[in-house]
């Protein structure tokens, strides 16, 4: 296709590629119920002994299971870490579902008293 300016338009091929990626992500997320970082962290913690793990252990499990579905763009801060790892770090600190073990801010655990969504219980067990 030619655009108004006489150049070939790559919009249709870009849009097609983006829609395929979104469809693949949507299909995976809907089937597995692991479409949020909170749910992925829960999945990772339930794979670890005593539902406890370090940030590095949690990220390793998430990366192993969900690698194609993670946001690999780098943060613009000094650390230059992938966006998804920064999101996981923020959620571990702020979400009521997760707790830091006393005196060890790098060790996190899944709060057993928090009620998990029904679909997540089935997936993680």
Residue pairs with C-beta under 8 A, 6 or more apart in sequence:
1 8
1 9
1 11
1 12
2 8
2 9
3 9
24 68
25 69
28 69
29 35
29 69
32 123
33 39
33 117
33 119
33 120
33 122
33 123
34 40
34 43
34 66
34 120
34 123
37 84
37 87
37 88
37 91
38 91
38 95
38 97
39 117
39 120
40 62
40 65
40 66
40 88
41 58
41 62
41 88
41 91
41 92
41 95
41 97
41 98
42 97
42 110
42 116
42 120
42 124
43 61
43 62
43 65
43 120
43 123
43 124
44 53
44 57
44 58
44 59
44 61
44 62
44 65
45 51
45 52
45 53
45 58
45 98
45 108
45 109
45 110
46 110
46 124
46 125
47 61
47 124
48 57
48 58
48 61
50 109
51 109
51 110
51 112
52 101
52 107
52 108
52 109
52 110
53 61
53 107
53 108
53 109
54 106
54 107
54 108
55 88
55 89
55 92
55 106
55 108
58 88
58 92
58 108
59 85
59 88
62 70
62 84
62 88
63 70
70 82
70 84
71 82
71 83
71 84
71 87
72 82
72 83
72 84
73 82
73 83
74 80
74 81
74 82
74 83
75 81
75 82
75 83
75 86
91 98
92 98
92 100
92 108
93 100
96 111
96 114
97 110
97 111
97 114
97 116
98 108
98 109
98 110
98 111
99 108
99 109
99 111
100 107
100 108
101 107
101 108
101 109
116 124
